[in-house]
Amino acid sequence: MKVKVFFLFILMFVSSNAFSQAKIGYVDSKVILEKLQDAADAQKNLDNLVQLWKTEVQHLTDSLAAIKDDYEKKKLILTDNVKKQREEGIETLERKISDYKLSKFGENGEYFVKQTELMKPVQDKVFKAIQDVAKEGGYDFVFDRSSEIILLYMNDKYDLTSKVIKRLETM
């Protein structure tokens, strides 16, 4: 909501007579990140970690299934004490799987920590390139068309995406 209010303020600001010469450009950060090798490398590293974690979850889940299957086959001949031990073991493994998933993929899990760690340098580099291109081109405002800000109209001559990509290639 704040972004939309800010955007409306900017539109009113830019449309006023005193500031009618404001130069506005836009970029498509999604396109920039798709063409940036650093972003692809960071995503590949993240994907490799996710695959490793998914393999571990699958291994734990397969172990749990085997233990449950074995328990179901033998529970009629097991003593109450052994049944209780096996049931507790199954519950412990179920908790372990759940905890592992949360630690890797939960709201504050390792996935999000790693994603931030790997993508922050890339995002900083892209932001610096956008700033450099905007300053060199004398732009007053640069919007990202792939974000939540809605552009009702845009003239392609103000698209700075390719200039930012070229800048990143020289960094």
C-alpha positions in Angstrom: 0.0 0.0 0.0 2.8 2.4 0.9 4.4 1.7 -2.5 1.3 2.6 -4.4 0.8 5.8 -2.3 4.5 6.7 -3.0 4.0 6.0 -6.7 1.0 8.2 -6.8 2.9 10.9 -5.0 5.7 10.6 -7.6 3.2 10.8 -10.4 1.7 14.0 -9.0 5.2 15.4 -8.4 6.4 14.6 -11.9 3.2 15.9 -13.6 3.3 19.3 -11.9 4.5 22.1 -14.2 7.6 22.9 -12.1 8.9 19.4 -12.5 7.6 18.5 -15.9 11.1 18.0 -17.2 11.8 15.1 -14.8 13.5 12.2 -16.6 12.0 8.8 -15.8 13.4 5.4 -16.8 12.6 1.8 -15.9 14.3 -1.5 -15.8 13.1 -5.1 -15.7 15.1 -6.7 -12.9 13.7 -10.1 -13.7 15.3 -9.9 -17.2 18.5 -8.5 -15.7 18.8 -11.4 -13.3 18.0 -13.9 -16.0 21.0 -12.6 -18.1 23.4 -12.2 -15.2 25.8 -15.2 -14.7 26.3 -14.3 -11.0 22.6 -14.7 -10.4 22.6 -18.0 -12.3 25.5 -19.3 -10.3 23.9 -18.3 -7.0 20.7 -20.0 -8.0 22.6 -23.1 -9.1 24.3 -23.2 -5.7 21.0 -22.8 -3.9 19.4 -25.5 -6.1 22.2 -27.9 -5.3 21.7 -27.4 -1.6 17.9 -27.9 -2.0 18.5 -31.1 -3.8 20.8 -32.3 -1.1 18.3 -31.5 1.6 15.4 -33.1 -0.4 17.6 -36.3 -0.7 18.1 -36.3 3.0 14.3 -35.9 3.6 13.6 -38.7 1.2 16.2 -41.0 2.9 14.6 -40.2 6.3 11.1 -40.8 4.9 12.1 -44.1 3.3 13.6 -45.2 6.6 10.4 -44.2 8.5 8.2 -46.1 6.0 10.4 -49.2 6.3 10.3 -49.0 10.1 6.5 -48.6 10.1 6.0 -51.4 7.7 8.2 -53.7 9.8 6.3 -52.7 12.9 2.9 -53.3 11.3 4.0 -56.8 10.1 5.3 -57.8 13.6 3.1 -55.9 16.0 0.9 -58.9 16.7 3.8 -61.0 18.0 5.6 -58.2 19.9 5.3 -57.7 23.6 3.7 -54.5 24.9 7.0 -53.2 26.1 8.6 -53.7 22.6 5.5 -52.2 20.9 5.8 -49.2 23.0 9.5 -48.8 22.3 8.9 -49.1 18.5 6.0 -46.7 18.6 8.2 -44.2 20.4 11.0 -44.7 17.9 8.5 -44.1 15.1 7.3 -40.9 16.8 10.9 -39.7 17.3 11.8 -40.3 13.7 8.6 -38.4 12.6 9.6 -35.5 14.8 13.1 -35.6 13.4 11.8 -35.4 9.8 9.5 -32.6 10.7 12.2 -30.7 12.5 14.6 -31.2 9.6 12.1 -29.9 7.1 11.5 -26.8 9.3 15.2 -26.1 9.8 15.8 -26.2 6.1 12.6 -24.9 4.5 10.7 -23.2 7.3 10.1 -19.5 7.6 13.5 -18.9 9.2 15.1 -21.9 7.7 18.5 -22.4 6.1 17.0 -22.0 2.6 16.0 -18.4 3.2 19.3 -17.7 5.0 21.3 -19.2 2.1 19.2 -17.4 -0.5 19.9 -14.1 1.1 23.5 -14.9 1.6 24.0 -15.9 -2.1 21.7 -13.3 -3.7 22.6 -10.2 -1.7 26.0 -9.6 -3.5 24.2 -10.0 -6.8 21.4 -7.7 -5.8 23.9 -5.1 -4.6 25.8 -5.3 -7.9 22.6 -4.9 -9.9 21.5 -1.9 -7.7 24.9 -0.2 -8.2 24.7 -0.7 -12.0 21.2 0.8 -12.0 22.4 3.7 -10.0 25.4 4.3 -12.3 23.2 4.1 -15.4 20.6 6.4 -13.9 23.2 9.0 -12.8 25.1 8.9 -16.2 21.8 9.2 -18.0 20.5 12.0 -15.8 17.4 10.1 -14.8 15.4 11.5 -11.9 13.5 8.3 -11.2 14.0 4.7 -12.2 11.2 2.1 -11.7 11.4 -1.6 -11.7 8.6 -2.9 -13.9 8.8 -6.4 -12.5 7.9 -5.3 -9.0 4.6 -4.4 -7.5 4.7 -0.8 -8.8 2.2 -0.7 -11.7 3.2 1.2 -14.8 0.2 2.3 -16.7 2.3 3.4 -19.7 5.9 3.2 -20.6 7.8 4.4 -23.6 10.5 1.8 -24.6 13.0 4.5 -25.2 13.3 4.9 -21.4 14.0 1.2 -20.8 17.3 1.0 -19.1 17.4 -2.8 -18.8 19.9 -3.3 -21.6 22.2 -0.5 -20.4 22.2 -2.1 -16.9 23.1 -5.5 -18.4 25.9 -4.0 -20.4 27.2 -2.2 -17.2 27.1 -5.5 -15.3 29.1 -7.2 -18.1 31.9 -4.7 -17.6 32.0 -4.9 -13.8 
